Amino acid sequence: MKAIIIGSGIAGLTAGAYLVREKYEVIIYEHFSEIGGVTATIHQDGYSWDIGPLLLEGFAPYEKFGKMLTELGIYEKIEIMKEDRGQSFPDFQIWRPQKYEGPYWRRDYLKKIFPEESEGLDRYYKFYDYMMSVAYLGNQLPFVKGVKAIGIKLKLLFKFLKIRKFKDWSASQITDYFFKDQKLKAVYLGILADMVVKPSEFFGLGVPFTNVETAFDKRIPIKFKGGKLPVYHYIKNGCGELVKVLADFITENGGKIYTNNKVQKIIIENKKVKGVELENGVIVDTDLILASGGMFNTFYNLVGKEYLSDDFIKNIENKKLMESVFMVHLGINFDPTPSQRAALCYYYLTYDIEGAIIKMRERYYHEGAEGFLVYIPSMHSPDMAPPGKHAVTIYTVGPHKLKEGTWEDRRDEFADKLIMEAEKIIPGLYEGSETKIIMTPDDFKKRINVIRHSFGGTAPVLGEDNPPHKTPIEGLWYIGAYSESGGGVTGAAMGARDVVNRILKKE
Ligand SMILES: Cc1cc2nc3c(=O)[nH]c(=O)nc-3n(C[C@H](O)[C@H](O)[C@H](O)COP(=O)(O)OP(=O)(O)OC[C@H]3O[C@@H](n4cnc5c(N)ncnc54)[C@H](O)[C@@H]3O)c2cc1C
């Protein structure tokens, strides 16, 4: 009943919480000086910023993360705020109207911009409604058992039959099916640029899930005839609050979390886990390990290729990973809200999402010229900045390694360029900054101890499987953004919960 968890990101903490609930003796080792992985909130000069996720899905009581927190009895301990975001393109902007105009205002607004696409938009939104009812059932399934689970599975199967023809379609095929204009397609494909997955690789049935209408207008009623819609929340005072709540639950239930403790080897004997060796040479025995973190480090360094089959290694080698991010966090001494109406807006500066991703995979960094986002967390959580001031994050995706030069050499130059791009939206950012933190892909790499940084783990690509939770080594489970569950806060946490359930079933 002793488990060692490697990593205190959302996957490690979720696994830890579920295991202490089952009275396991839990030890979490975290190599960095602070817990939380990419869900940490950082602080400087009275300002706070999130280094990872911003507007989160899955936190309503009927959604997966909400249900997990309820199961653990800690849902009330975090304060969440339902919100939405803006979307900006070179020729038009999509902001929720001042006065609520119904659940389909985006469809009607887009019809005005693209009148020749009216019929396609109507067809898309029928498809969208259908997929939302699928999402609702999918959210419930992991939390029910017996007859209820069978009932939901049957309903899902029945629903799937109707959309079966789209099963192997890519996101490009889906948008081509509904729309003609590249600019309109970019409205629905733009988010894939953020994930650095090509529209021709992403699964088409995922398009509605990455473009839920409530993300653009929080006033849309959650109830609809197919169930309840996914909704988006900020965590008050940042994601670090969620980290704290989970960590407190673990330690209050006897678990231990050690920071500045890097695991450098997983000790294996006869293909079974025997313990871990820490960087300081200390060896800790256990027959159960849940490892999160990068897949190259976990499997090549901590485990060792000699314990893995050629097929297992080949799968890892062939996996497509997301790229990284370049971030500038600013503390500013003025009110930016006249320039940006909501805490978050994505500014897309190209309509060629596929082309932008191809270039990025060739290690070309666009320096902000192809798009970025601006996030002002102090708009929803005023305590994240001193009174009358604001915390601002500007970030964009970037290759994990540059084609020319290094991130370290070019960090200040790139930060200035990104601020200049954002100045076009919020004038005065440069002059009005009183503190700044730059985070390059190399900084992320060091902070979360990965060999190759990918901001969300493996890229969700059609027909590809991630390394499984259950590894070829007895007693070693792999969790987190690079594992079977895939990335995302809710995805990685659900994967960890699933692994604990499988451990309890002695699988
Ligand atoms: C900028 C950014 C924006 C994002 N936006 C969103 C979003 O909007 N919505 C969303 O759902 N998801 C988003 N994500 C993705 C999501 O945050 C991640 O997929 C998820 O949080 C990963 O959790 P994890 O526990 O698997 O990994 P991590 O958070 O990376 O945690 C792994 C932990 O393991 C530790 N570790 C690694 N190796 C060792 C070792 N050998 N010994 C000890 N400790 C070790 C690391 O230090 C780290 O703390 C975003 C991510 C980033 C970076």
The ligand as an ORCA input file, in Angstrom:
! r2SCAN-3c Opt
* xyz 0 1
  C       1.307     27.535    -21.683
  C       0.382     26.386    -21.520
  C      -0.971     26.548    -21.747
  C      -1.847     25.492    -21.586
  N      -3.184     25.696    -21.778
  C      -4.041     24.708    -21.474
  C      -5.430     24.948    -21.463
  O      -5.867     26.068    -21.741
  N      -6.264     23.931    -21.138
  C      -5.780     22.710    -20.796
  O      -6.564     21.821    -20.462
  N      -4.473     22.441    -20.809
  C      -3.591     23.410    -21.126
  N      -2.258     23.168    -21.096
  C      -1.773     21.785    -20.958
  C      -1.889     21.244    -19.564
  O      -1.580     22.241    -18.632
  C      -0.941     20.064    -19.403
  O      -1.189     19.100    -20.414
  C      -1.095     19.369    -18.044
  O      -1.171     20.315    -17.007
  C       0.095     18.439    -17.851
  O       0.099     17.924    -16.553
  P       1.171     16.810    -16.141
  O       0.982     16.528    -14.713
  O       1.100     15.692    -17.095
  O       2.600     17.479    -16.430
  P       3.438     18.632    -15.736
  O       2.602     19.751    -15.308
  O       4.564     18.900    -16.666
  O       4.000     17.938    -14.422
  C       5.041     16.998    -14.434
  C       5.853     17.229    -13.161
  O       6.815     16.202    -13.039
  C       8.028     16.774    -12.555
  N       9.108     15.855    -12.915
  C       9.477     15.470    -14.156
  N      10.474     14.588    -14.099
  C      10.747     14.394    -12.780
  C      11.682     13.574    -12.075
  N      12.538     12.781    -12.723
  N      11.683     13.620    -10.719
  C      10.806     14.420    -10.044
  N       9.917     15.222    -10.669
  C       9.870     15.195    -12.022
  C       8.078     18.105    -13.268
  O       8.951     19.003    -12.645
  C       6.626     18.543    -13.195
  O       6.361     19.271    -12.021
  C      -1.342     24.218    -21.225
  C       0.013     24.053    -20.980
  C       0.875     25.119    -21.104
  C       2.336     24.937    -20.801
*
